[in-house]
Amino acid sequence: MAEHAVHPAYPVGLRLSGRRVVVVGGGQVAQRRLPALIAAGADIVLVSPSATASVEAMADAGEIRWERRAYADGDLTDTWYALVASDDTAANDAASAEAERTRTWCVRSDDADAATAWTPATGRSEDITVAVLTTDGQGGRDPRHSAAVRDAIVEGLRDGTLAAPHHRTRTPGVALVGGGPGDPDLITVRGRRLLAEADVVIADRLGPRDLLDELPPHVEVIDAAKIPYGRYMAQEAINNALIEHAKAGKAVVRLKGGDPFVFGRGMEEAQALAAEGIACTVVPGISSSISVPGAAGIPVTHRGVAHEFTVVSGHVAPDDERSLVDWAAVARLRGTLVLLMAVDKIGAIARALIAHGKDPETPVALVQEGTTAAQRRVDATLATVGERAEAEDVRPPAVIVIGDVVAVGTAGTGSSAE
C-alpha cells in the first residue's frame, strides 16, 4: 500500500443506506464510528467476540447485527464498506487482505497505510456535513490538524461567523429567535446561524444588540420599538411587519430578548403568522429568569434550600384588576421567586407578599443588566427592597430574586451595592 501514500486521497461521500457494512472489533473505535454508520442507514454486521457496553446496547436495540466471534475469511463477501478495528493484529491483517481482494473500501484503525480508505474528521451543522483530510506535506496523514480544521469550520457555520448563504430557492418565513439575556455569546448557535442567513431582522430593545453589528450590509434591521404604529397597537404593527416581509419572499428573523415564549409575546406572533399561512420556526432562547441570577452567583434552586422556583411577571401591581397572579398562593411557596419586569412595582409586590405571610426578612437580590458589562447586583430584604431599589436607582432591565438562595449565592459575580 505504500506506493499509494504519495498521492492524496480522493474525497467521496458514500451512500450506504441499506448496503452491507462490516465492522471488525467492538471496542472504543467501533463505539465512536458506529453511530454515524447507523445514521447513514447502513446494514451493519459487527464481527467481534466482545463489545463495549454502548456497542452491545446498539445490538440489543436492533441497530446492528452482532456475530459474537472472531473474524473469519469470507466475512467481507458482498460488503460495500468495512471498518477493521479489532485488537487482534493478525485478524486485522487478514481482513485488510480480504478487502483488497474483494475490492471493498476498508478503513483500518491500527494501520492507516494498510487500508484502502481513510476516515475524515467529520462534523455537521444543520444540513451540511464537513469532512476534512490533511497531510503533513510528505504524503502522511495529520489527523489532529484535520480535527482542528473541522472544528473551526463547523464552529463558524454554527455561530454564523462563517457565512454560507443558500443559493437555491429558500422557503420564505419567519424565525422567532430567543436572543438570550443580553450577552451576545449566550444566543444559541441555531439562532446565530439564522441571523447570519436573514434578509430582514426585526429586533427588540432587549435583544443582544451587539449581534446586529455582525450582520452583512444587505440585511435590513428594523427596531421594533420604532415601527410606525399608526392606528395599530404596537404588537399588531410588529405582527404586520413580520407578515409583510415574509410575504415579500424574505427570510425574516424576529430577534427577541430571553426566550420568545417567556413573557415575550412570541405565541401572539406565531398565531398571527399561522393565520396568514406563513411558516414559522421557534428557536428557544436562554431565559433571563434563570441565567441572570446564575450570572450574579445565585442558584434558583439549591439542595436543602429550594426545591422549586416560580417565575412571575411583575408588569402590573398586585392590586391591579388586570393582574392574573394569585399573590396569596405565591407568598405561601417555600422556594425561589423570580420576578421579571417588576422594578417599578417591587415595593407594592413586597408589601403584598408580606401581607400574605411572607417573612419580611426574606433575602432579595436585584440584578440589573444581567450578563452584560453593566451588570450590577443590589441586595435587600423583602421589607427594605422597595426603598433600596429607589435609593440605588435600579432600572430595567432587571431580574429580582426572592428567597433563601440569595444568601447561598456569592455576590462576587458582578458588582453589588451594599
N, C-alpha and C positions, 0 to 999 in steps of 0.2 A: 504493500500500500504506500510505501514511502515515496514512490515516484509521483503520486498524486498530490503530495503535500505542498509542492512548489506552486500549484495553481490554486486560485481562490475557489471557494465553494460556490456552487450555483444556487441562489436562493429560490425557493419554490414553496407554495402553500399546498400542503397535502389535504385532499378531501377524503377523509377516512370514514365517513358515515356508512355504517352497515358493512364495512370491509374488515377482514380479519387482521388483527394486530396481536402479536405475541410478545409478552413481557417475560423475560427470564430473570428470576430473582424477585423476592418480595420484601426487600429491605427498604432503607430510607430513600434510595434513589427512586425506586418504584413508587413509594408513597408520595414523593413530590411530583412525579411525572404523570401518574395515573389520572388525577382529576381533569387535566387538560384533554387527555385521550377520551375520557368519558364524556366530557363536554362536546367533543367533536363527533360523538355518536358512533365511535368505533366498536366493532365486535371484538372484545378484548378477552384473550386467553392468558392467564397467568400460570406459568410453569415454575413451581418452586416448592421444596419440601416444607418451608415455613414462611411466615409473613409477619409483618408488624401488626399491632392491634388495629391500626387505622386501615391497612390494606385488607385485613380479614373482615372488617366491617363493610368494606365495599363489596366483597364477595357475598357476605350474608345478605346484603341489600339487593343482590342480583345485578349490580352494576358491572361486574366482571365475572368470568368463569375461572375457577381456581382448580388446577390439577396439582394435587399435593405430591409432587415427585420431582426428581432431578430432571434436567434437560436430557432429551434423547434425540438422536439423529432422526430427521423427518418431521420434527415439531414445526418447522417453518414452511411446510408444504402449503401452497395456496395462500401464503401470507403476504400482505401488501407492505407491512412495516413491522420492524422488530426493535425492541429495546432490550439490550443484553446488559444486565446489571446485577448479576449474582456475585457471591464472594468466592466462587469456585473458578479459578483462572482457567483450568482445563476445559470446563464446561463452556466458559465464555469463548475460548479459542474455537471450540467445536461449533458453537452456534454462529460465530462470525464466519467460519469457513462455509457452513451451510448457506448462510445468507449470500455469500459471494457466488456460490454455485447456482443458487436458485434466482439470482438477481433480485434479491429482496433488499430494499433500503433498510439499513441496520445502523442503529446508534449503540455505541459501546461505552459504558461509563468508566471502565478501568483502563482503557487504551483507545483514545480517540483516533490515533493514527491507523488502528486496525479496523476502523469502522468505515462504512460506505456513506454515512450521513452524520451530520453534527446537529445537535440541538441548539438553536439560538437562544440568547437571553430574550425572553418574551414578556410583554406587558400589554395590558388592554386599557382602553379609555373609550367608553361608550361603544360605538360600532367600529372602532379602529383597533387593529392588532399591530403592535410594534415588535419586530423580530430583528435582533442585531447580532451579527457575527463580525469579529475583528481578528486581525492577525498582528503579529509582532514585527512585521516587515521582513521576516525571514521565512515566511510561509507557515509559521506556527500559530496556534490559536491563543488568544488572550481573553479568557472568559471573564476576568474581573473588569477589564476595560469594557467588554461587551455589556456587562450588567450596569456599569456606571453610565454608559451612553443610553441604554434602555431607560434607566431610571430618570435621567434628565429629560428625555423626550416625553415620557409618559407623564411626569410631573407637570411639564409645560402644557401639555394638552389638557390635563385635568384642571389646572388652576387658571387656564385661559391666557397665560403669558406667551404661549406658543399658539398663534392663531392658525387655525386650519379651516377656513371657510368652505362650506359646501358649494360646489359649482353646479350640481344637478338641481332640479326643481325641488324646492323645500315646501313643506306644507305650512302655510302661514298660521299663526296662532299666538297665544299669549302664555307666558310662563309667569306664574306668581311666585316670586323668589323671596324667601326669607333671608335677609342680609345679615342677621345676627345682631349682637348688642351694640356694635359700634366699631370695634377694632376690625379693619378690613381683612385681617388674616383669619377671622372667625366665620367668614362666609363658607358655605360648603363648596367642595370642589365642583359639584354639578352646577351650583348657582353661578360660580365664577366663569365656568365654561359657557353657560348660556348667555351671560353678559357679553362675553367676547364675540358671540355669534349674532348678537341682536342688531336689528336695524333701528329700533326705537326703544328707549328706556324711559319709563315714567317712574320717577323716584320720589319717595317720601323724604321729609326733612330728617327723619331719624334713621334713614338708611346709611350704610357705610359710604360716606361721600367721597372718601379718598379713591375708591374704586372707579369713580366716574372719570377721573383724570387719565386712567389707563385705556379708556375706550378709543377705538380708531376714530379719526376725524369725521368719517361719513355717518357715524351714529348720531341720531337725533336724541338729545337728552332733554326731557321735559320735567320741570319741577312741579310736582303735583300740587304744591301749595300755591302755585301761580297760574294754574289753569283758569282761564276766564269762565266764571260760573254762570254769568247771565241770569236767566230765570231759573236755573237749576240749583239744587242743593249741591254742596261740594262733592259728595260721593257720587251723585248722579253725573256730574261733569266728568269725574275721573272714569266712571264706567263708560261713558260715551266716547271719551278719548281712546280707551282701550279698544272698543268696538270699531271705531273709525279707522284706526291704524291697522288693525288686524284685517278688516275687510279690504283695505288697500293692498293686501298681499304682503304686509310686513311681518317680520319676526319681532314680537314685542315682549319686552321684559318689564314686569311691574315689580320694581325693587322696593321691598318693604323692610322696615326695621324688625328685628327679632324673628318671630315665626308668623307667617301670614294668617294663621288661624288663632293666635293668642292675642285677643283684643286688637286685631289688625284689620277687621272687616274684610278679610280675604274671601270668606264664603259669599258675601254680598257680590263681590266682583265676579267670582266663579259662576254664581247663579245668573248674573246679567249676561255673561258670555255664553252660557249654555242656552239661554233663551234666544240668542241670536245664531245658534248653531256653530259657534266658534270654538275650536279646540283649545283646551286649557290644561296646562301642566302645572301641578303644585309642587314646589321644591321646598320642603321644610327647612326652617332655619333654627339656629340656637336661640332659645328664648332668653330674654334678659332676666326673667323671673328666677332662673337657676344660675345663669352664667355670671351675672353681675355680683350676686352675693359671693359666688365662688372666687371671683377675681379680687374681692375685698377680704378674702380669708374666712368667709362664713359658709359653713356647710348647711344646706337647708334641712338635711337630716343627719343625725349622729347617733351612734349606738348608745342606748341608755339615756338619751336626752330627748330625741324627737323621732317618732316612727311615722310621721306624716308631715306633709306641707300642703298648704292651701294658698292658691293664687287668687287674689281678688282685685277687681278694678275699683279704683277709688275716685273715678272721674265725677261721681255725684255723691253728695253728702248723705250720711245715714238717714237724716230726716227729710230728704227729698223724696217726693212721691214717685219719682221715676226709678228709684233705687230698687233693684231686684235681689239685693243681698239680705240674707237673714242674719243680721249682726248679732242677735242674741245667740244663735247657734254657733256662729263663728267664735264668739267670746268663750264658749264652753270647750272648744277644741284645745287639746293639750299640746299639739305640735306647733310647727312653724307657720306663721302667717306672712305671706309676701304680698305687698301692695304695689300695684303699678298705677301710674297716672294719679297719684294721691298727694302730691306735695302740698297743694293749696288746701286740701281737705284734711290733712293729717290731724290737726287739732280736734276737729269735730269727730273724726273717726276714733281717736284715742279716748275721748270722753264717752263715746257710745260703748266702746269695749269695756271701759271701767264700770260704767253704769250697769252693764250686763254681767258683771262679776269678774272681769279680768284683773289680775293683780296689777296695781299701779306701778310696782317696781319691776315689771317685766322689761327686760332689756330690749332696746330698739336701736337699729342702725339705719341711717340714711346714706345711700351710696349714689353720689351724683356723677354723671358722665362715665358710668362704669365701663371698664375695659379700654378706655381711651387715655391719652396722655394727661387729660384734665381730671382724671378720676380723683375724687376725694370722699372720705367717709366721716360722718358725724354720728357720734354715739349719744344716746339719751336713754331715758326710761319712758314707759307709757305715760307717766304723769307729767314729764317735762318735755316730751318730744315736740309739742306744738310751739312752745316758746323757743326751744333750741333751733328748730327749723327756721323760725323767723329771725332769731338773733344771728345765726350763721349764714343767713341769706341763701338757703338751699333752694336751688331752682331746678325745674325739669330740664332734661330727663333725669329722673332719679328713681331708684328702687328702694323700697322701705321694707326692712326685715324686722319682724316682731317675734320674740321668743328666746328661750334659753340658749339656742345655738349661737346667738350673737356673742355671748360670753365665752363660748367654746372656741369660736374663730379667733384668728390672730389679726390684730389691727395693723400689722406690718405691711400688708399688701395694699398699696395705695396710701394716701395720706389720711390722717384722722384729726378732726377738730375735737379737742378735749373740753 
